[in-house]
Amino acid sequence: MPSGDPAGYLPPPAPPRSALTLRLWLAGFGVVFNSVAGVLAARAGLWWLAIVLWVLVVVCVVDFAWVVHRKRRGDPG
């Protein structure tokens, strides 16, 4: 009964997995999208928006690097 099913009818749940690959793709998309949007915002004269988007680019790059580090370390996902 360690599966969490008091009657014992259901199989135990699958072990949890990390979504590192999805996070890697989302961070990469965030870098590309926010970079292009930041350049377009700067060309349109919206400097405050361009700076916000470039800060998001930095956040996405840091997240991308951290996910790559975890995947090289051998974490599942």
N, C-alpha and C positions, 0 to 999 in steps of 0.2 A: 503493500500500500504506500510506498514512498512516492508514487507517481502523482499523488494529489487527488486520486479518484477513490473515494471511500469504498465503493462497491468493487473496485478492481476490474471494471469492464474495459476501460480505455487504456491504450498503450501509453507509456510515458512520453512526455513532450520531447521534441527534438532539442538538442542543446542550442543555446542562443548563439547567434553569429553576429559579427560586427558588419556594418554596412560601409566598410572602408572604401571599397571600389566605387560605390555610388557617391560617397563624399569626395573622392578624388575627381570624378567627372564633374560634379557640381562646382567644385572649387575651380577647376579649369575653365568651365563655362563662365563662372563669375569673373575670372581674370579677363577673358576675351571680351565679354559683354560690357563690363564696366570700363575697360580701357577704351573701347570704341565710343561708348556713350560719353565718357569724360572728354575725349578729344572733340566730339561733336558739340558738347555743351560749351567747351572753351571757345570753339570757333563761332558759336552763337552769342558769345559775350556773357554767358551765365557762369561766371567764375566760381561762385559759391557752390553751384551744383557740380562743376568739374572737380573741385577740391574734395567734395564729399565722395564722388565716384572714385577718385584716385585713392582716397583712404580705404575704400572698400576693396580696391585692387590689392593694396598692401595686405589687408586682412586675408583675402583669398590666397595670396601667394604664401603667407605664413601657414595657413591651413593646409594648402597643397603640400608644402615641405614637411609638415608634421605627419600627414597621412603617409607620404612616401617613406618617412623614417619608420613609422609603425609597421608598414608592410614589409620593409626590408628586415625589420627585427623578427618578423615571422608571425605577427598577429593574424588571425583568420579574418577573411573578409575580402 
